[in-house]
Amino acid sequence: MKRAIVVGLLALVGVLALAAEPCLVVGMIIGGTKDDAGYNQSQYEALMTLKEKMPCVEILFAENVPEGEAEAVLESMIAQGAKLLFPAGFGYMFPALNVAKRHPDVIFMHPGGYLLADNFGTYFSNVQFAYYLLGVAAGLMTKTNKIGFIGGMPIAFVLGNCNAFHLGARAVNPNVTTYFVVTGAWVDRAKEVAATQALLQQGCDVIGSHLDSPIAVAQTVEAAGAFFVGYPSLAVQKFCPNAWITGLGLTWGDFFVEIAQQVINGTWKPAHIRRGLEAGFITLGEFGPRVPEEVKKIVLEYKDKLISGELQPFAGPIRDQEGNVRIAEGEVWGPMDMGKFDWLAEGIVGSPK
């Protein structure tokens, strides 16, 4: 009888041990902090959504990882059993590809990259299309017909967001001029404050941005009594409650669940995955207290047209600052064309370089 009890207990211990094994170990590295109310927070929140919806997943996470240390941190996560890795920063692409070559049994998903490998895929939101809506809101809210856009670096995706912002504004207000400024860094509070103040002094009364963390810009706009549109996390709204018009938040937690399940099932395949508002990859936030009902109505009408496909933000003809046709009549740029931007649209003041 005692032997049977012992055997039974051993069997139970074995079952519990098996139950404690994670169904998948997932790792993520980010270049900033998880509470930056911006890009890094959006990635971290997606990871937490994955953990919430798939409790059997074990999470490995590291923040403030310099690009030069990315390979070592990713290798450490693989040594701890990671089979799915999110090197969640654009600058991590080549370090992550190097690690991927050494570990063909580990899946890598990189945000916004342009290269694929057998175990390396990419994902991102169709941000430029959604940013058109923020332009519509800005064009309706501006009183000076001057709006501003602050970018960290003059890369294609930043230029695309500025172009979308401007084109959306001109769709409802042809008199709008957009002023574009680059800080030269994804995070530099002093430069961000200076850039915001310069735009305000030029008469810009609505400001948008593409930075890792937009907190400094939001606070500066709030103090000036102007208007702000947020990106890439809706968490920034709390830093500018009165300046807030609306914003865009990267919301890809459900997608992380989808990818994790594919890895578990063995059905994952490398691809460039780009989805938008229609798939929940990005979310239009609530409207601020100073936004009139008529403005809300118009922005939401444009949102519906964008989701249905009736609205194509980058349908030609679209000219650049010098008047050259960059997107011809009858031509439409889609999600994978966003990397082609090395120019700014007609009516934007500032340099694309």
Buried (B, 14 or more C-beta within 10 A) or exposed (E): EEEEEEEEEEEEEEEEEEEEEBEBBBBBBBBBBBBBBBBBBBBBBBBBBBBEBBEEBBBBBBBEBEBEEBBEBBBBBBEEBBBBBBBBBBBBBBBBBEBBEEBEEBBBBBBBBEBBEEBBBBBBBBBBBBBBBBBBBBBBBBEBBBBBBBBBBBBBBBBBBBBBBBBBBBBBBEEBBBBBBBBEBBBBBEBBBBBBBBBBEBBBBBBBBBBBBBBBBBBBBBBBEBBBBBBBBBBBBEBBEBBBBBBBBBBBBBBBBEBBBBBBEEEBEBEBBBBBBEBBBBBBBEBBEBBEEEBBEBBBEBBEEBBEEEBBBBBBEBBBBEEEEBBEEEBEBEBEBBEBBEBBBBBBBBEBE
